[in-house]
Amino acid sequence: DESAATLDGLNESQSAVALNAGEQLAEALGVEPESISLVSMEAVDWPDASLGCPQPDMMYAQMITPGYAITFSVDDTLYEVHTTESPDGPAVYCQDKK
């Protein structure tokens, strides 16, 4: 049962968030999810709904948004993905943040 899978050191909810973020990053990079390795996962209170990655000409709800900064490794390159606490919530790959 994959839904019950957990990653080392993470609870079930954190594992689900990390797996979702990894799948979204794999899709964005055009790689297989299996080629992505979790490096770190840190709880963060994002200052607004942009999750720390505001896009030009976009408006975001100005509210503290709890989530995670997750670092993945793909072929020795690090990628940071920002998420909410929700396993099926958005995952934002911050291209200008390494």
Disulfide bonds with the S-S distance in Angstrom:
Cys53-Cys94 1.45
